[in-house]
Amino acid sequence: MAAPPDNDVLWARGLHYSHGGSPALQGVSIGVRAGEIVSVTGPRGSGKTTLLGCLSGQLTPHKGEIWFNSVPVHTLSRTSRERLRRDRFGWVGSEPQLIPELTAWENAALPMLLCGTGSRAARKAAVEWLERLDVGECARKRPSALRQSQRQRVAIARALAPAPAIVFADEPTAPLHQAERAQVLRTLTTAARTHDITVVLTTHDPAVMLPKVTPGDPQAADAAGPTLADRNLTLVDGRLSGGLVAPAPGDARDSEDDENDGTGGKGMATGEDDSDGEDSKGAACSLSV
Ligand SMILES: Nc1ncnc2c1ncn2[C@@H]1O[C@H](COP(=O)(O)OP(=O)(O)OP(=O)(O)O)[C@@H](O)[C@H]1O
C-alpha cells in the first residue's frame, strides 16, 4: 500500500464505486492540501455526490484507497469511520436537515455535544459561529421560523463549529435562490479560510464556483475579484478532469485522452480497469453530526 504525499490532508487513488452494478466512479484520484478549497463540478449524475460520500467515509469504495493524513480511511471499520467523521469531518448537504424541535443554536451545537464538549462551551461556540455567519439573531428560533438561506447558514455553522479538519459540502447552494447562492458560498469559504479548514464541495452550477479567469488575460482575472475555490475539478461520467478554467459550452474534452486527474499536478494515474460489476452497498449520504 503506497503512502500518501505528506502535504495532502486528503488523498485518494483509483476510486471505483458502483450503485447496483451501475458505475458512478471509474478510477478517480484526487489530492487535497491542508487549507485548500476544492470544488468539484460536473453534469447531473456524473458522480459528484458519490465521490463526496467516499471521501467523507460515508461510502466504502469498491476499489481504491482514501487517506486522511496517515489514516487509511478505506480500511477502517465502520465504527472507526463514524468516529473519524464525527471528530474530524463536517458535512453540509444540499438540504439543511436541521432537527425541527431544536433551536438554531442547539442544532449548531449538536456535533460538539456528541463529541463530548461541555454544554456551556458548545453553546458559546455555536452562538459565535451563528453570529459569524450572519444568523446570530436566529439563535433562539426553531428551523420552521427561518428562511431557507438562514437554515443553510445554521447547517454551515453546525459543520464549522467543531473546528473540523475538512468540511464536505454537497451542492450546498442547490435549494437557494440565485441571488443567495454566491453569498452563502462566500460565507462558507471565507469562514473556512480564516479558520484554516479544508473544504471539498460539489456543485453543478459552474457559474457559481469557477474563477472568472480569461486565459492569457490576468487583468480580466483581477477585475473578476477573488475566487471562491482554489481549484476546480470537473467530473464527467465518473472520471475527473482537473483544471482552473471550465471548458466552454460545446468544448467538451475527451476524458479518455485527458490524463489530468485532480491531484494538483502530481500526475497520479487514473486509468484503471473500468469493469467494476460490484453490487451497490446501498449506502446513502447522511447527516454527519
Ligand atoms: N442510491 C443509488 N442507487 C442507484 N444509482 C444511484 C444511486 N445514487 C446515485 N446513483 C447513480 O450513480 C450515478 C452518479 O450519481 P451521483 O448522485 O453521485 O451524481 P451527481 O453528479 O452527484 O448527480 P447530481 O448532480 O444529480 O446530484 C448516477 O448515474 C446516479 O443515477
The ligand as an SDF file (V2000), in Angstrom:
LIG
                    3D

 31 33  0  0  0  0  0  0  0  0999 V2000
  -28.6160    5.1070   -4.4680 N   0  0  0  0  0  0  0  0  0  0  0  0
  -28.4130    4.9460   -5.7770 C   0  0  0  0  0  0  0  0  0  0  0  0
  -28.8890    3.8580   -6.4080 N   0  0  0  0  0  0  0  0  0  0  0  0
  -28.6860    3.6590   -7.7260 C   0  0  0  0  0  0  0  0  0  0  0  0
  -27.9880    4.5150   -8.5230 N   0  0  0  0  0  0  0  0  0  0  0  0
  -27.5060    5.6200   -7.9570 C   0  0  0  0  0  0  0  0  0  0  0  0
  -27.6870    5.9020   -6.5600 C   0  0  0  0  0  0  0  0  0  0  0  0
  -27.0650    7.0710   -6.2810 N   0  0  0  0  0  0  0  0  0  0  0  0
  -26.5360    7.5110   -7.4430 C   0  0  0  0  0  0  0  0  0  0  0  0
  -26.7970    6.6410   -8.4420 N   0  0  0  0  0  0  0  0  0  0  0  0
  -26.3480    6.7660   -9.8310 C   0  0  0  0  0  0  0  0  0  0  0  0
  -24.9300    6.9350   -9.8130 O   0  0  0  0  0  0  0  0  0  0  0  0
  -24.5200    7.9180  -10.7430 C   0  0  0  0  0  0  0  0  0  0  0  0
  -23.7870    9.0310  -10.0160 C   0  0  0  0  0  0  0  0  0  0  0  0
  -24.7240    9.6660   -9.1450 O   0  0  0  0  0  0  0  0  0  0  0  0
  -24.3080   10.8820   -8.2050 P   0  0  0  0  0  0  0  0  0  0  0  0
  -25.5110   11.2320   -7.3900 O   0  0  0  0  0  0  0  0  0  0  0  0
  -23.0670   10.5380   -7.4930 O   0  0  0  0  0  0  0  0  0  0  0  0
  -24.0160   12.0180   -9.2730 O   0  0  0  0  0  0  0  0  0  0  0  0
  -24.0660   13.5960   -9.0950 P   0  0  0  0  0  0  0  0  0  0  0  0
  -23.0540   14.1360  -10.0270 O   0  0  0  0  0  0  0  0  0  0  0  0
  -23.9420   13.9550   -7.6510 O   0  0  0  0  0  0  0  0  0  0  0  0
  -25.5160   13.9480   -9.5930 O   0  0  0  0  0  0  0  0  0  0  0  0
  -26.4640   15.2100   -9.1890 P   0  0  0  0  0  0  0  0  0  0  0  0
  -25.7880   16.4300   -9.7310 O   0  0  0  0  0  0  0  0  0  0  0  0
  -27.7490   14.9180   -9.8820 O   0  0  0  0  0  0  0  0  0  0  0  0
  -26.5840   15.2080   -7.7040 O   0  0  0  0  0  0  0  0  0  0  0  0
  -25.8000    8.3870  -11.4530 C   0  0  0  0  0  0  0  0  0  0  0  0
  -25.9200    7.6400  -12.6470 O   0  0  0  0  0  0  0  0  0  0  0  0
  -26.8950    8.0370  -10.4890 C   0  0  0  0  0  0  0  0  0  0  0  0
  -28.0910    7.7780  -11.1690 O   0  0  0  0  0  0  0  0  0  0  0  0
  1  2  1  0
  2  3  1  0
  2  7  2  0
  3  4  2  0
  4  5  1  0
  5  6  2  0
  6  7  1  0
  6 10  1  0
  7  8  1  0
  8  9  2  0
  9 10  1  0
 10 11  1  0
 11 12  1  0
 11 30  1  0
 12 13  1  0
 13 14  1  0
 13 28  1  0
 14 15  1  0
 15 16  1  0
 16 17  2  0
 16 18  1  0
 16 19  1  0
 19 20  1  0
 20 21  2  0
 20 22  1  0
 20 23  1  0
 23 24  1  0
 24 25  2  0
 24 26  1  0
 24 27  1  0
 28 29  1  0
 28 30  1  0
 30 31  1  0
M  END
$$$$
